[in-house]
Amino acid sequence: MESLEKGDVVDENLNVYGVEGLKVADSSIVIKMVGANTYSTALLVKGKATEILLKELTGL
């Protein structure tokens, strides 16, 4: 739980620490400021969340 000690709220699979079954997939999980439009960042988060959920739900 090193990341939790650093102040992170979610793990690499978007699971919220300390809350079973809850994931967060929005721009608030981005740690560093990005040099792009925030919409682009939100799309990247959405894409990663889709991959994670598909893998967890279907095993693909």
PyMOL commands that set and color helices and strands:
alter all, ss='L'
color gray80, all
select helices_A, chain A and resi 2-5+27-29+38-58
alter helices_A, ss='H'
color red, helices_A
deselect
rebuild
show_as cartoon
